[in-house]
């Protein structure tokens, strides 16, 4: 104990010494209790230092500036599916199975996610989206899109109604959600519509653990289906820091290359491709657009780039 603190002779210096030493929280707590037990600190000084110790943010917590964001997968959500939830999971799984040529499925949630991975396997981004579009079309009776357009033309009431149906009927897919007021541009004017859906923590994203899977198996095909097939614009804004998501019915989505999700990196602790390393930690997830490299080479060639060129390849 002679080396623990150089100011054991006086109480006031002892307090300042313990304030200056920034040991880990567990060690500080032990040292504080030991100092009080040996009479180096009275009760008032000990209480003051304990309060200061509690006020110091834990290493890596959100309160510490510059710390890494919390891992959204550290604490997994649990779900107890009711009969409706189980029926929807089974129905969606059966339609996905048909799109895969009769792939086996067991009707469970994990089996549903596995079918999604099977759709991704061996297909590029566009093919994945097209397959999901086939699944969405297969969920509906014939002529449903034409009737939807006729019954639900774009207006505030219909956008809000679809947001309400999403909150009511799709908790099995995305988890708990609630309606929210959003700004929507309609007929050249900004209006307040209750057509937003705020998803607390997306069940599908949490289970898949993949940025590319979220983008090509959910976000892009769902946006396209509502916007182009149903005539009701929809924008989805996933948050990959906390796995929440925002859906805005009535707002047209931007082109994928202009969407911020296009540059989204993989989850650093949850990549089933194994492509994340310190070298490419900030690179976009390669599964968002599997043709990204080809597009970049084509753009470079069209813009006169493309690296070294032989003299006879130079343009006149």
Secondary structure, DSSP 8 states (H G I E B T S, - for coil): -TTT-S-TT-HHHHHHHHHH----HHHHHHHHHHHHHTTSS-HHHHHHHHHHHHHS--TT-TTSTT-----TTSS-------HHHHHHHHHHHHHHHHHTTS----SSHHHHHHHHHHHHTT--HHHHHHHHHHHHHHTS-TTHHHHHHHHS-SSHHHHHHHHHHHHHH-HHHH-SEEEEEEEEEETTEEEEEEEEEEESS-HHHHHH--HHHHIIIIIHHHHHIIIIISS--EEEEE-TTT--EEEEET-----GGGSGGGG-B--TT--TT----SSSTTSB-TTT-TTHHHHHHHHHHHTT-SS---GGGS--
